[in-house]
Amino acid sequence: MITLTVDDTEGMEALGARLAPRLRAGDLVLLNGELGAGKTTLTRGLGAALGARGAVTSPTFVLAREHPTASGVPLVHVDAYRLATARELDDLDLDYDHAIVVVEWGAGKLDGVSDSWLSIDIRRRAGDAARDDLAGDDLAGDDPRDVTITGTGPRGLELEASLQTAE
């Protein structure tokens, strides 16, 4: 488990960019955090570093967006907020084997989807959550965030270790 503090929007995008070169087809990244925590901001940094085509924005209303990347491995960005179960996530028929898949709001919905993933939990500091300045799909305000990164399964643990050695 890695714990770190991300100070602002640029820092959250930089965290995504730091993760990008470690990812390959078949990797699954789970993003957890309240509305405005910075999930999409992190994904935007990831997409920029991967050379993703198109704006990386929240897929809230379409559930999933696929972005071609410079490497040829697509970035699939999923918003599972309106999905209730792993079965509903599976029903999206995503190509987990040939894409880098980032799932927002996917906690408890990955059973059977993969045996490995990297979880990134983004939490506002105490008192920050009550702020009423949410900016939709982006990091709300530039208050520091506490970020915990945890690998699950062989590939998830490998990704976690690679991030830890790069600190």
Phi, psi and omega in degrees: 000135177245133174238138180207167177249133175248123190281328188198185181303313181299322178294323179291319176296321179296324176297317176300317180294326178291326180284325189310310184291349180271345186271151178215172178307136181096351181279143181235127180240125180255124179249125179239142177160157182292171176304130179083006182290328180127014181300311181288327177298316177298316181295324177298317177296320177299312180298318179299316181291332178276352183074035181294139175273143179088156179289131175272104179234170182298130177270030185310313187269345178251355181072318181211142174232139176250128180244118172298148179235169180300329182279347184093348177270115184292151171261120178253121184249117186244140171245107184265014183305317183272004178264139185263334188219167174299326180299317179295323176294317178298326180295344177290347176056048179283149179269081183296331184285333187242016181219163167266119185249125177246122183243116172274145177061034184261005182304129179078005183242014183256000180305124178083348180282319181201157175263357181220138173198166176248120178264133175236111181259124183245122183233135172286151178290156180309132181094330181288329184296336183279352181297144183251048182238033183300139184246043178071241187270002184253174176299121180277117182070174178246038177285147178300149177238143172266126184240131176241127181244124184226128176270141175236132181078172186303310183289322177299318178293324176297315178296316178301313181297321180293326177288323181294319181287342181271357182291000000 
